[in-house]
């Protein structure tokens, strides 16, 4: 490689996923009162039936029956918006749109991003958006809105151009650059349409200037292959791709691991690459390849380095960051993986939470 530096049934349907180290989930009792489970501790946080619930690393978003949006953070409930048109919840940000008004909650603060936005895309620490008045392209990062440029017409924010901590910026002169940790890094100059795949701190793309498959990786630009890749997807600081010779590969910090050639059902998540090879379920995780022996993965959920799935007896098993374990062999009606927790529903009134290798019954 060439281096170029530069209630459960209701709640199970609505809880959103969160991060690798998250220890938070929520559940409701028979009276639909909402409880927070946080690293083994349980606290009642809402006394009515919520319309929607989303979970972040340290915050819980609650939408009430009127559609108003609240966030529960560090023991305090704060209103984010009255009614909403769209909610995007990430590990660290809660993005709420009401018509053309954009707001974001980060840590203990609510920020008004724009009263008249026309386009937007949300990452885990960044939000890229364009205002209707003046056409200004702006970005939000670390509690601050910064004006990037004035655009004539609509600025095209394409899928894959905004990742967790990065986003692509394209100017009218054909300059393509990437924002990362408060700075912009030049990638290439070309008006050829280019498909980007932005992950946490990495971006993968076929470089039209040098005809190489290239990555931006934590401040560096790296030529991964001398020819264009056939397909590619970025995760949390790794990139899955299929090279020109049909070999499936994963690269992390310039270390490349070949997965094989004849692979099926390839799924790339934030921390994992799941695939089927010769009928066997395999997982790339943390630069190693594992095989899941329990059963076929037809009813599964993923979050961070965990895959939770129904086992052959109707219970729940999981691949937990390199180990395959049985969570329960008792038949479950439903389950939900959120961060490092697995919520188990056995009957309408009987449920448990798996966290950190232990089962908590409620």
C-alpha positions in Angstrom: 0.0 0.0 0.0 1.2 3.5 -0.8 0.8 6.1 2.0 0.1 9.7 1.0 0.0 11.8 4.2 -2.1 14.8 4.2 -43.9 -3.5 28.0 -42.0 -4.9 26.2 -43.8 -5.8 22.9 -44.3 -2.0 22.4 -40.9 -1.0 23.6 -39.1 -3.8 21.7 -40.3 -2.2 18.5 -39.2 1.3 19.2 -35.9 1.2 21.2 -33.0 2.3 19.0 -29.5 0.9 19.1 -26.5 2.6 20.7 -22.8 2.1 21.1 -20.2 -0.5 21.9 -19.8 0.4 25.6 -23.4 1.4 26.2 -24.9 0.0 29.4 -28.4 1.6 29.1 -31.7 0.2 28.0 -35.3 0.8 28.9 -38.4 -1.3 29.7 -41.9 -0.8 31.0 -44.0 -2.6 33.6 -47.5 -3.9 33.4 -48.8 -0.4 33.9 -46.7 0.9 31.0 -44.5 3.0 33.3 -41.0 3.5 31.8 -37.8 2.4 33.6 -34.2 2.9 32.8 -31.7 0.1 33.3 -28.2 1.5 33.6 -25.3 -0.8 34.5 -27.4 -2.9 36.8 -29.3 -0.1 38.4 -33.0 0.5 37.7 -34.8 3.8 37.9 -38.3 4.9 36.9 -38.1 7.8 34.5 -41.5 8.2 33.0 -45.0 7.6 34.4 -47.2 7.6 31.3 -47.3 5.5 28.1 -44.7 7.0 25.6 -45.3 7.1 21.9 -41.7 6.3 21.1 -38.4 5.7 22.9 -34.8 5.9 21.6 -31.6 5.1 23.5 -28.2 6.7 23.1 -25.0 6.1 25.0 -25.9 8.4 27.9 -29.3 9.8 27.0 -32.9 8.5 26.5 -35.2 10.2 24.1 -38.9 10.0 24.9 -41.7 11.1 22.6 -45.0 11.6 24.4 -48.5 11.0 23.2 -48.7 14.5 21.7 -45.5 14.0 19.7 -43.4 16.3 21.9 -39.8 15.3 22.2 -38.0 15.1 25.6 -34.5 13.8 26.5 -33.6 12.2 29.8 -29.9 12.8 30.6 -28.1 12.6 34.0 -31.4 12.5 35.9 -32.9 15.6 34.2 -35.7 15.7 31.6 -35.4 18.4 29.0 -37.8 19.3 26.2 -36.1 19.3 22.8 -39.0 20.2 20.5 -42.8 20.5 20.5 -44.0 18.0 17.9 -41.6 16.6 15.3 -41.3 15.5 11.7 -38.1 13.4 12.0 -35.9 12.1 14.8 -32.4 10.7 14.2 -30.7 9.2 17.3 -27.0 8.4 17.4 -24.8 7.3 20.2 -24.0 10.9 21.2 -26.4 13.2 19.3 -30.2 13.5 19.2 -31.3 15.2 16.0 -34.9 16.5 15.8 -36.6 18.1 12.8 -39.9 20.0 13.0 -40.8 20.9 9.4 -37.7 22.9 8.3 -36.5 23.6 11.9 -33.4 21.6 12.9 -32.4 21.0 16.5 -29.8 18.8 18.1 -29.3 17.7 21.7 -25.7 16.9 22.8 -24.8 16.1 26.4 -26.8 18.6 28.4 -27.5 21.2 25.7 -30.2 21.8 23.1 -29.0 23.7 20.0 -31.1 25.3 17.3 -29.2 24.6 14.0 -31.5 26.2 11.5 -35.0 27.6 11.2 -35.2 26.9 7.5 -33.1 24.0 6.4 -33.5 22.4 2.9 -31.1 19.5 3.3 -29.3 17.7 6.1 -27.3 14.6 7.0 -26.4 13.4 10.6 -23.4 11.7 12.0 -22.5 10.8 15.5 -20.7 14.1 16.2 -21.4 16.1 13.1 -24.4 17.5 11.2 -24.1 18.9 7.7 -27.0 21.0 6.5 -28.0 23.8 4.0 -30.2 26.8 4.8 -33.0 27.8 2.4 -32.3 31.6 2.9 -29.0 32.4 1.3 -28.3 28.8 0.4 -25.5 28.7 3.1 -24.0 25.3 3.7 -23.2 24.8 7.4 -22.0 22.1 9.8 -22.5 21.5 13.5 -19.6 20.1 15.5 -19.0 20.2 19.3 -21.8 22.6 20.2 -20.9 25.0 17.4 -22.5 25.8 14.0 -20.0 26.9 11.4 -20.8 28.4 8.0 -18.9 26.6 5.3 -19.9 28.3 2.0 -22.7 29.9 0.1 -24.2 27.6 -2.5 -26.2 28.6 -5.6 -29.1 26.1 -5.8 -29.3 22.8 -3.9 -26.1 21.3 -2.4 -26.3 17.5 -3.1 -25.6 15.6 0.2 -25.2 12.0 -1.2 -25.6 8.8 0.8 -22.3 7.8 2.4 -20.9 11.3 2.5 -21.5 11.9 6.2 -20.1 9.4 8.8 -19.8 9.4 12.5 -17.0 12.0 12.8 -16.4 12.8 9.2 -18.1 14.4 6.2 -17.3 15.1 2.5 -17.3 18.6 1.1 -17.4 19.2 -2.6 -16.9 22.7 -4.1 -17.8 24.1 -7.5 -14.2 23.8 -8.7 -14.1 20.0 -8.2 -12.2 20.0 -5.0 -13.2 17.1 -2.8 -12.1 17.3 0.9 -13.0 15.5 4.1 -13.8 17.1 7.5 -12.4 15.3 10.4 -11.9 16.5 14.0 -12.2 20.1 13.2 -10.0 20.2 10.1 -10.4 19.7 6.4 -8.1 17.4 4.4 -7.8 17.6 0.6 -8.6 14.3 -1.2 -8.6 15.0 -4.9 -9.7 17.5 -7.6 -12.2 16.1 -10.1 -15.7 16.7 -11.2 -16.3 13.0 -11.9 -19.1 11.8 -9.7 -17.5 9.7 -6.9 -19.2 7.4 -4.4 -17.9 7.8 -0.9 -18.5 5.5 2.1 -17.9 7.4 5.3 -17.5 5.5 8.6 -16.4 6.6 12.0 -13.0 8.2 11.3 -12.5 6.6 7.8 -13.7 7.3 4.3 -13.4 4.9 1.3 -13.6 5.9 -2.3 -12.4 5.1 -5.8 -10.0 7.9 -6.7 -10.9 9.2 -10.2 -7.6 11.1 -10.5 -5.2 8.2 -9.8 -7.6 5.3 -10.7 -6.9 3.7 -7.3 -9.0 2.5 -4.4 -8.2 4.9 -1.7 -9.0 5.5 2.0 -8.9 8.5 4.3 -7.9 7.0 7.7 -7.6 9.1 10.8 -5.8 12.0 9.0 -3.9 10.0 6.4 -4.7 9.2 2.7 -3.9 5.6 1.8 -3.9 3.8 -1.6 -5.4 0.4 -0.7 -5.5 -1.1 -4.2 -3.9 -0.1 -7.6 -7.4 -0.6 -9.3 -10.9 0.5 -8.4 -12.8 -1.7 -5.9 -16.0 -3.2 -7.1 -17.8 -2.4 -3.8 -16.9 -1.0 -0.4 -18.5 -0.1 2.9 -16.9 1.7 5.9 -17.5 0.8 9.5 -15.9 2.0 12.8 -12.3 2.5 11.6 -12.3 -0.4 9.2 -13.3 -0.8 5.6 -14.8 -3.9 3.8 -14.3 -4.1 0.1 -14.3 -6.4 -2.9 -11.2 -5.9 -5.1 -10.9 -6.0 -8.9 -10.1 -9.7 -8.6 -13.4 -10.5 -6.7 -11.5 -11.1 -3.4 -13.4 -9.8 -0.4 -11.1 -8.0 2.1 -11.2 -6.0 5.3 -8.6 -3.3 6.1 -8.0 -1.7 9.4 -5.1 0.6 10.1 -3.4 -0.6 6.8 -3.6 -4.2 7.9 -5.6 -6.2 5.3 -7.3 -9.5 5.9 -8.7 -11.6 3.0 -12.1 -13.1 3.7 -12.4 -15.2 0.6 -13.9 -15.1 -2.9 -17.2 -16.9 -3.1 -19.1 -15.2 -0.2 -22.8 -14.6 0.2 -25.1 -12.5 2.4 -22.5 -10.0 3.3 -23.6 -7.5 6.0 -21.4 -4.7 7.3 -22.2 -3.1 10.6 -20.4 -0.6 12.8 -18.0 -3.2 14.2 -18.6 -6.4 12.3 -18.6 -8.0 8.8 -21.0 -11.0 8.7 -21.1 -13.3 5.7 -21.9 -16.9 4.6 -19.1 -19.1 3.2 -19.8 -22.6 2.0 -22.9 -22.7 4.2 -21.1 -21.5 7.3 -21.9 -18.3 9.2 -18.7 -16.3 9.7 -17.9 -13.0 11.3 -15.0 -10.6 10.9 -14.4 -8.8 14.2 -11.4 -7.0 15.5 -9.1 -8.4 12.7 -10.1 -12.0 13.3 -12.5 -14.4 11.6 -15.0 -16.4 13.7 -17.5 -19.0 12.8 -20.9 -19.1 14.5 -21.9 -22.8 15.1 -25.1 -22.4 17.0 -27.6 -22.2 14.1 -28.4 -20.2 11.0 -28.7 -16.4 11.5 -32.2 -15.7 10.4 -33.6 -13.7 13.3 -30.7 -11.6 14.6 -29.8 -8.1 15.8 -26.4 -6.4 15.9 -24.9 -3.6 17.9 -21.3 -2.8 18.5 -19.4 -6.1 18.7 -22.5 -8.2 19.6 -24.9 -10.3 17.5 -27.9 -11.6 19.3 -30.1 -14.2 17.7 -32.8 -16.8 18.3 -31.3 -20.2 19.0 -32.7 -23.7 18.0 -34.7 -24.0 21.2 -36.4 -20.6 20.9 -34.1 -18.8 23.4 -31.4 -16.3 22.7 -27.8 -16.8 22.0 -25.2 -14.2 21.1 -21.8 -13.6 19.6 -20.2 -11.3 22.1 -17.0 -9.7 20.9 -15.3 -12.9 19.9 -17.2 -15.5 22.0 -20.4 -17.4 21.3 -22.6 -17.8 24.4 -26.1 -18.9 25.3 -28.0 -16.0 26.9 -31.0 -18.1 27.7 -32.4 -21.5 26.7 -35.9 -20.6 27.8 -38.2 -19.7 25.0 -38.7 -15.9 24.5 -41.5 -14.0 22.9 -39.2 -11.2 22.0 -35.8 -9.7 22.6 -33.9 -6.5 21.9 -30.2 -5.8 21.7 -29.2 -2.3 22.7 -25.6 -1.5 23.2 -24.2 -4.0 25.7 -27.6 -5.1 27.0 -30.1 -7.7 25.8 -33.7 -7.3 26.8 -35.6 -10.6 27.0 -39.4 -10.9 27.1 -40.7 -14.3 28.1 -44.4 -13.5 28.7 -46.3 -10.1 28.7 -45.3 -9.7 32.4 -42.0 -11.6 32.7 -38.8 -10.3 31.4 -35.0 -10.1 32.1 -32.0 -8.1 31.0 -28.6 -9.6 30.2 -25.7 -7.3 30.8 -22.0 -7.9 31.4 -22.5 -11.6 31.6 -25.3 -11.5 34.2 -29.1 -11.9 34.0 -31.3 -9.4 35.9 -34.9 -10.5 36.4 -37.7 -8.0 36.7 
